[in-house]
Amino acid sequence: MDFKNELLIEFDREVKRTRAILEAIPDNPDWNWKPHEKSMPLGRLAGHITDMTGDWAMHTLTQDKLEFPADHKWEQYFPESKAELLKRFDQQVPKTRAALASVPAAKWDEPWKFIFGDQTWIDQPKSEVYREMVISHLVHHRAQLGVYIRLLGAKLPGTYGPSADEM
């Protein structure tokens, strides 16, 4: 089995599904809307999803660690429009795919760390971080976004088969 080819196929498949969900966000939504007081606002969730295939994936694929000082303030991407969100997603995906294709086989077993201040939050092989914190994380938040879209009254595309809106 060609490990790299399998990762690229999976990436392409999940990116296609993710774009379809992002396209399903209603036009001109209230980006601050959230279904529950403990939920992320729609804009933060949608922006976070683009980070999975953008900045977060790139850090994972091109670096051996991501380290922030304890006083670092993360400024998360929060879209101003659906068009801007899709443009950002579309600009990041080819760069991330190229980075994924260029990871040498030996790098997948090497440690990858996420350090915030003096605390190490992640210390796992790069392969595990990529699969869990990029791909699985993407799928998790994409499913959350699907619930938001449904609650906003919009139609959902199928992901692993047809949705109720497509039947």
QUILIN-V900194 format. One record per residue. RES is the residue in one letter. PHI is phi in whole degrees, 0 to 359 (* if undefined). PSI is psi in whole degrees, 0 to 359 (999 if undefined). OMEGA is omega in whole degrees, 0 to 359 (NA if undefined). Layout:
res:phi:psi:omega
RES:PHI:PSI:OMEGA
RES:PHI:PSI:OMEGA
//
This chain:
res:phi:psi:omega
M:*:138:179
D:269:99:184
F:305:312:183
K:296:317:179
N:298:319:178
E:298:319:178
L:295:320:179
L:293:320:178
I:297:314:179
E:298:316:179
F:301:310:181
D:301:317:181
R:296:313:183
E:288:327:177
V:294:318:179
K:299:315:179
R:295:321:181
T:293:318:179
R:298:321:179
A:299:320:178
I:292:318:178
L:297:322:177
E:296:332:182
A:284:349:176
I:300:131:180
P:303:151:176
D:293:143:178
N:52:52:180
P:284:167:170
D:277:101:184
W:295:344:179
N:270:355:180
W:295:141:174
K:215:147:185
P:285:345:183
H:206:153:182
E:300:333:180
K:270:355:181
S:278:157:172
M:288:147:171
P:297:153:180
L:309:313:182
G:296:320:179
R:294:317:179
L:296:313:179
A:298:318:177
G:296:320:179
H:298:321:178
I:297:319:178
T:293:331:177
D:293:330:180
M:297:321:180
T:263:2:180
G:242:251:187
D:305:311:184
W:296:315:179
A:297:318:181
M:296:318:177
H:299:317:182
T:294:318:186
L:278:330:188
T:252:352:181
Q:233:165:177
D:261:347:175
K:199:157:174
L:236:121:186
E:229:131:178
F:236:146:173
P:291:159:183
A:301:332:182
D:266:10:180
H:296:135:177
K:247:111:180
W:286:126:176
E:256:96:183
Q:286:144:176
Y:294:131:179
F:228:111:186
P:292:152:174
E:262:341:179
S:205:161:176
K:295:320:179
A:300:317:179
E:295:318:179
L:300:311:181
L:294:323:178
K:297:314:179
R:299:313:179
F:302:311:183
D:295:329:178
Q:285:327:184
Q:279:324:187
V:303:312:181
P:297:325:178
K:294:317:180
T:293:319:179
R:298:317:178
A:297:320:178
A:296:318:178
L:300:316:181
A:294:336:185
S:264:358:179
V:290:119:178
P:294:146:183
A:309:319:183
A:294:334:182
K:291:335:184
W:296:332:180
D:270:351:182
E:282:152:182
P:292:147:173
W:231:135:184
K:234:146:170
F:239:118:184
I:238:129:178
F:236:112:184
G:67:232:180
D:258:14:182
Q:247:130:175
T:270:117:182
W:268:326:179
I:227:132:173
D:211:86:184
Q:219:165:173
P:300:146:181
K:308:322:181
S:299:319:180
E:291:319:180
V:296:316:180
Y:298:310:184
R:293:316:185
E:279:310:189
M:268:352:173
V:250:293:186
I:291:305:181
S:296:323:178
H:296:318:177
L:300:311:181
V:299:317:179
H:302:308:183
H:287:331:176
R:297:320:177
A:295:319:176
Q:302:315:181
L:298:324:176
G:301:320:177
V:295:316:178
Y:302:312:182
I:299:317:178
R:299:315:181
L:294:334:177
L:278:359:175
G:85:10:180
A:269:163:179
K:276:145:180
L:255:138:172
P:281:157:174
G:289:154:175
T:242:302:179
Y:249:32:184
G:148:176:182
P:292:148:174
S:272:171:177
A:299:334:180
D:284:344:183
E:258:358:183
M:263:999:NA
//
